[in-house]
Amino acid sequence: MLLKTFLIGLVAFLGYGEYFLTGRGQVARPIVIGPLTGFVLGDLTTGIEIGAALELAYIGVVEIGASVPQDMVSSGVLGTVFAISTGKGISAALTFGLPLSMLVLLVQNLAYVFVAPLYVAKCDQYAREGNSHKLSMMSFWGGTVVNFVPSTLLIMAAYYFGTGFSSTIVHAIPQFVQDGLVVASGLLPAFGFAMLIQQILRKEIVPYLVLGFALSAYLKMPIIGVAIIGMVIVMIMYYNEKKNRPAMIGGSNNDDTDSF
């Protein structure tokens, strides 16, 4: 149990490390965190399924300015943990993963409010003293510790103390409520895609959205087939633009010369 708790913490640490240690490689997304958690718990298949389901729910989630969405790392880790430990799949992931991610987010915000000012004050002190080495170390490690060490410890504690409790709670939930959660899990991908489309929707891409819908709804083409057709369209557009770019540049130069 202790070894798995440590490995769960390592997965969470890897996910949070994206923000400070490894750069934005999308490691924190549920589609990555879910399979890693499933691998640690010995059920990679369920980890992939839960990670993919949660990713569809989070696909439209973007941090914009001061707007901070639910914590994806804790949701991916704990959602997968409880889905596997209870055997209830995505319904258990929704029951425990999403609410606990809000709790982790609350802990993060408390750390920002009460702990972050302490290391910021030390950064100011080192800056006044001209101590660049200590300033650099405090800036990096202070931000790193405040941002994801408390969250990682909370995830480890939730796993260590919560698996037996979660199984009891899930089995006590009436079947019609669990069925409702399953239905909600089917609506979440639509909600995630709606948020994504709201951000990127432009009149230029509407024909491609209609084409994808027609291929899937009326021609019954699998999603993989629709994705391949979309990839081909993107490649054609890219290579046509690349081929026409020199001619466009040459034409603009000639126009400038004639005007001159």
C-alpha positions as CSV (number, residue, x, y, z in Angstrom):
1,M,0.0,0.0,0.0
2,L,2.8,2.4,0.9
3,L,4.6,1.7,-2.3
4,K,1.5,2.3,-4.4
5,T,0.9,5.5,-2.4
6,F,4.4,6.7,-3.2
7,L,4.0,5.8,-6.9
8,I,0.6,7.6,-7.0
9,G,2.4,10.7,-5.6
10,L,5.1,10.3,-8.2
11,V,2.5,10.4,-11.0
12,A,0.9,13.5,-9.5
13,F,4.3,15.1,-9.1
14,L,5.0,14.4,-12.8
15,G,1.7,16.0,-13.8
16,Y,2.3,19.1,-11.7
17,G,5.9,19.3,-12.7
18,E,4.7,20.3,-16.2
19,Y,4.1,23.8,-15.0
20,F,7.6,24.3,-13.6
21,L,10.0,21.5,-14.5
22,T,9.3,20.0,-17.9
23,G,7.4,22.7,-19.8
24,R,4.0,22.5,-21.3
25,G,4.1,19.0,-22.8
26,Q,0.4,18.3,-22.0
27,V,1.5,15.7,-19.4
28,A,-1.0,17.1,-16.9
29,R,-4.0,16.1,-19.1
30,P,-6.2,13.2,-17.9
31,I,-5.4,11.3,-21.1
32,V,-1.8,11.0,-19.9
33,I,-2.4,10.9,-16.1
34,G,-5.2,8.3,-16.3
35,P,-3.1,5.6,-18.1
36,L,-0.1,6.2,-15.8
37,T,-2.3,5.8,-12.7
38,G,-3.9,2.7,-14.2
39,F,-0.4,1.3,-14.8
40,V,0.6,1.9,-11.2
41,L,-2.5,0.2,-10.0
42,G,-2.2,-2.8,-12.4
43,D,-5.2,-2.0,-14.6
44,L,-3.9,-0.1,-17.6
45,T,-7.0,-0.7,-19.7
46,T,-9.3,1.0,-17.2
47,G,-6.8,3.8,-16.8
48,I,-6.9,4.4,-20.5
49,E,-10.7,4.4,-20.6
50,I,-11.1,6.8,-17.6
51,G,-8.3,9.1,-18.9
52,A,-10.0,9.3,-22.3
53,A,-13.4,10.0,-20.7
54,L,-12.1,12.7,-18.4
55,E,-10.1,14.2,-21.3
56,L,-13.3,14.7,-23.3
57,A,-14.8,16.5,-20.3
58,Y,-11.7,18.7,-19.9
59,I,-10.9,19.2,-23.6
60,G,-12.3,22.8,-23.6
61,V,-10.7,23.8,-20.3
62,V,-8.2,26.5,-20.7
63,E,-6.6,28.8,-18.1
64,I,-7.3,32.4,-19.2
65,G,-6.0,35.2,-17.1
66,A,-7.1,34.8,-13.5
67,S,-9.6,32.2,-14.4
68,V,-8.4,28.8,-12.9
69,P,-10.4,25.7,-13.9
70,Q,-10.7,22.5,-11.9
71,D,-7.4,20.8,-11.2
72,M,-6.9,18.3,-14.0
73,V,-4.0,16.3,-12.3
74,S,-5.9,15.4,-9.2
75,S,-9.1,14.7,-11.2
76,G,-7.2,12.4,-13.5
77,V,-5.3,10.6,-10.7
78,L,-8.1,10.2,-8.1
79,G,-10.8,9.6,-10.7
80,T,-8.9,6.7,-12.1
81,V,-8.0,5.5,-8.6
82,F,-11.6,5.3,-7.4
83,A,-12.9,4.0,-10.8
84,I,-10.5,1.0,-10.4
85,S,-10.9,0.5,-6.7
86,T,-14.7,0.5,-6.7
87,G,-15.1,-1.2,-10.1
88,K,-17.8,1.3,-11.1
89,G,-15.8,2.9,-14.0
90,I,-16.6,6.4,-15.1
91,S,-19.5,6.9,-12.7
92,A,-17.1,6.5,-9.7
93,A,-14.5,8.8,-11.5
94,L,-17.2,11.5,-11.7
95,T,-18.5,10.9,-8.1
96,F,-15.1,11.4,-6.5
97,G,-12.6,12.7,-9.1
98,L,-14.3,16.0,-9.9
99,P,-15.3,17.1,-6.4
100,L,-11.8,16.2,-5.0
101,S,-10.2,18.2,-7.8
102,M,-12.1,21.2,-6.4
103,L,-10.8,20.5,-2.9
104,V,-7.2,20.3,-4.3
105,L,-7.8,23.6,-6.1
106,L,-9.0,25.1,-2.8
107,V,-5.8,23.9,-1.1
108,Q,-3.7,25.4,-3.9
109,N,-5.5,28.8,-3.5
110,L,-4.9,28.8,0.2
111,A,-1.2,28.1,-0.4
112,Y,-1.1,31.0,-2.8
113,V,-2.7,33.3,-0.3
114,F,-0.9,32.4,2.9
115,V,2.4,30.8,1.9
116,A,3.4,32.4,-1.4
117,P,3.8,35.9,0.2
118,L,6.5,34.5,2.5
119,Y,8.8,33.3,-0.3
120,V,8.0,36.4,-2.4
121,A,9.2,38.5,0.6
122,K,12.4,36.5,0.7
123,C,12.9,37.1,-3.0
124,D,12.5,40.8,-2.5
125,Q,15.1,40.6,0.3
126,Y,17.7,38.7,-1.8
127,A,17.0,41.2,-4.7
128,R,17.8,44.1,-2.4
129,E,21.0,42.4,-1.2
130,G,22.1,41.7,-4.7
131,N,22.3,37.9,-4.0
132,S,21.4,36.5,-7.4
133,H,22.1,32.9,-6.5
134,K,19.7,32.8,-3.5
135,L,17.2,34.9,-5.5
136,S,17.2,32.4,-8.3
137,M,16.9,29.4,-6.0
138,M,14.1,30.9,-3.9
139,S,12.2,31.9,-7.1
140,F,12.4,28.4,-8.5
141,W,12.0,26.2,-5.5
142,G,9.6,28.5,-3.7
143,G,7.2,28.5,-6.6
144,T,7.7,24.8,-7.2
145,V,7.0,23.8,-3.6
146,V,4.0,26.1,-3.1
147,N,2.4,25.1,-6.4
148,F,2.4,21.4,-6.3
149,V,3.9,19.8,-3.2
150,P,0.8,20.4,-1.1
151,S,-1.4,19.1,-3.9
152,T,0.7,16.0,-4.3
153,L,0.6,15.2,-0.6
154,L,-3.2,15.7,-0.6
155,I,-3.6,13.3,-3.5
156,M,-1.4,10.7,-1.7
157,A,-3.5,11.1,1.5
158,A,-6.7,10.8,-0.5
159,Y,-5.5,7.6,-2.1
160,Y,-4.1,6.1,1.1
161,F,-7.2,6.8,3.3
162,G,-9.9,6.9,0.8
163,T,-10.1,3.7,-1.3
164,G,-12.0,1.7,1.3
165,F,-14.2,4.6,2.2
166,S,-15.0,5.3,-1.4
167,S,-16.0,1.7,-2.0
168,T,-18.5,1.9,0.9
169,I,-19.9,5.2,-0.4
170,V,-20.3,4.0,-4.0
171,H,-22.1,0.8,-2.9
172,A,-24.4,2.9,-0.7
173,I,-25.5,5.1,-3.6
174,P,-28.8,4.0,-5.2
175,Q,-28.6,2.4,-8.6
176,F,-30.7,5.1,-10.3
177,V,-28.2,7.8,-9.1
178,Q,-25.3,5.8,-10.5
179,D,-27.2,5.5,-13.8
180,G,-27.7,9.2,-13.8
181,L,-23.9,9.7,-13.4
182,V,-23.3,7.4,-16.3
183,V,-25.7,9.5,-18.4
184,A,-23.9,12.7,-17.2
185,S,-20.6,11.2,-18.3
186,G,-22.0,10.9,-21.8
187,L,-23.0,14.6,-21.7
188,L,-19.6,15.8,-20.4
189,P,-17.8,15.3,-23.7
190,A,-20.4,17.4,-25.5
191,F,-20.0,20.1,-22.9
192,G,-16.2,20.0,-23.3
193,F,-16.3,20.2,-27.0
194,A,-18.9,23.0,-26.8
195,M,-16.5,25.1,-24.7
196,L,-13.7,24.3,-27.1
197,I,-15.8,25.3,-30.2
198,Q,-16.9,28.5,-28.4
199,Q,-13.2,29.6,-28.3
200,I,-12.2,28.6,-31.8
201,L,-15.4,28.9,-33.9
202,R,-15.0,31.0,-36.9
203,K,-16.9,31.1,-40.1
204,E,-14.0,29.7,-42.1
205,I,-14.1,26.4,-40.2
206,V,-17.8,25.9,-40.1
207,P,-17.8,23.9,-43.4
208,Y,-15.3,21.4,-42.0
209,L,-17.5,21.0,-38.8
210,V,-20.5,20.3,-41.0
211,L,-18.5,17.9,-43.1
212,G,-17.3,15.9,-40.1
213,F,-20.9,15.8,-38.7
214,A,-22.3,14.6,-42.0
215,L,-19.6,11.9,-42.3
216,S,-20.3,10.6,-38.8
217,A,-24.1,11.0,-38.5
218,Y,-25.3,10.1,-42.0
219,L,-22.5,8.0,-43.5
220,K,-21.8,6.2,-40.2
221,M,-18.1,6.7,-40.6
222,P,-16.0,5.8,-37.5
223,I,-14.3,8.6,-35.7
224,I,-10.9,7.4,-36.8
225,G,-12.0,7.7,-40.5
226,V,-13.3,11.2,-39.9
227,A,-10.0,12.1,-38.2
228,I,-8.0,10.7,-41.2
229,I,-10.0,12.7,-43.6
230,G,-9.5,15.8,-41.5
231,M,-5.8,15.2,-41.4
232,V,-5.7,14.8,-45.2
233,I,-7.6,18.1,-45.6
234,V,-5.1,19.9,-43.3
235,M,-2.1,18.5,-45.2
236,I,-3.6,19.6,-48.6
237,M,-4.2,23.1,-47.2
238,Y,-0.7,23.2,-45.7
239,Y,1.2,22.1,-48.8
240,N,-0.9,24.3,-51.1
241,E,-0.2,27.3,-48.9
242,K,3.5,26.4,-48.8
243,K,3.6,26.0,-52.6
244,N,1.8,29.3,-53.3
245,R,3.7,31.4,-50.7
246,P,6.8,32.1,-53.0
247,A,4.5,33.3,-55.8
248,M,2.6,35.5,-53.4
249,I,5.8,37.0,-52.1
250,G,7.1,37.5,-55.6
251,G,3.9,39.1,-56.7
252,S,3.9,41.6,-53.9
253,N,7.5,42.6,-54.6
254,N,6.7,43.2,-58.3
255,D,3.7,45.3,-57.3
256,D,6.0,47.4,-55.0
257,T,8.6,47.8,-57.8
258,D,6.0,48.9,-60.3
259,S,4.5,51.4,-57.9
260,F,8.0,52.7,-57.2
